[in-house]
């Protein structure tokens, strides 16, 4: 791909990922592969990115995010055309905690799509990057993964899995040229959180969150809280003794 | 429900904010029965034109995709939530520019059309609507209307400047203008009174694409600084470093008061008079000087502020502006954000568009309740007398008779209203 940086985004319709993609294509022409679920519409996103950067090569692959075989095939197909520089694993869905409690099927799906699926994608990319001793895998976790809370522990547990997986990969790739970045956004203004927003929650703009992600991937940071204040907030939340924590309605 | 206010921060009311991210779902979302709604972009208008207290706001900022751009013709199609800032950043490096932008580029295309915004180039390029080729609107009954200057042009005329009341603008096609680069050859010239302003304005009208003047609203005579600029064909220069300042808190009372204003205006006028010169300036610095100061509107304190922008016909313009300045001087209130500009003769396309041939004066006023309202009613009299009108995107309190006389095509416009859409301004001035 004539020297263009090769970036892959899993979860093309994720608002954070889309903002990252805009920043990447706008900074210089890249070879961008977007991976979307079979059922998703991506036309407007691809057209928009192509207008922003006519010199970028943008292609889209649809696949099943919960099928390990398809995940492996997809990554193999992408890597066949050259070394991947950055893989951003961004997909997810925010379930209603109460629906997960009432319906185990919903609960299972939430755990899979937010937990196992990103881990499998990361594993598949890891294999490829290990071979080349090159590349960065960035995973979008969440501040919700830092401590289980009654209001969203299903989502939180899945994101916790992502965090632990990233930690393991960081250990595995320590001292190599492969970087693993774990991103923990605070509540961000995206379609996923539209309900929270309607209820009045204060959310960070996806554009700001993306700026920090792109920047910190460049610098090879290990753990990124965005906005930065969430590092401090979660530090406190993680360390609250349970006799206090359990009395809180959060 | 969440608190939403407009740029003037006069009211902090709860709204049911519904985010729209998918253009295919617009009809379904806005068609939902219940309270009336209103499309909301970046909330940069000042009064209640973008608010719908207690009702729904459809947040359009998620519909922000470019759909088509032709490098050869300068034809751009995009969703309505795209920011003018993003258009400029996309097209200027490719030799195109928006011919009309207001004093901030943090506004959506939909908002720019709904308010038919104008800018420093009005005397040459008219207002924003003059460059719109097509609009797609969706009504709350599900009807989709594609309109333009030559296609369903009645709907086009109702929607441009139609303050969002004819339907939800979801898409627009805009004709851009050729530009050599991001730089402007700009000049600042001090003027001592309105006579000088008008002769500078007349003299610059033909050869300068952009003109605007800052006016010291406290001296009564109307001294100020006249700024003009043309795009410059200059070789590559380092673009100024991006800096952002944020007004970090809301002071309990306005930082703009009689004393600070007098000091600021004196310093600003004299400093600029001393270094008045011609220079090469980056377009963002020239067109959008306040965009680097985030949330500057907080400086007026908890009560918020008004912006009063009127236009009066040119033949009575000088006397009317003089009379308004006299009233403002007597009141001792006002702000350093005060702008004077001559509009050109190019007619606006919208039935409810504000820009029209004449001279426009825009001033900020910290909200001092009764005192401010008394001053406004005296200025209203001058505007009424002069046969002028007040800009809906700024207004928070104009009397109904002035609205009706300033917008003579109101009755015609009302036929195009969407009954499922309502705003604070529509209820205040139209009744529903």
Interface residues (C-beta under 8 A of the other chain):
Chain A: X15 X26 X41 X44 X45 X47 X48 X51 X52 X189 X191 X194 X197 X198 X199 X200
Chain B: X1 X2 X3 X16 X17 X18 X19 X21 X22 X23 X24 X62 X65 X66 X67 X68 X69 X79 X89 X90
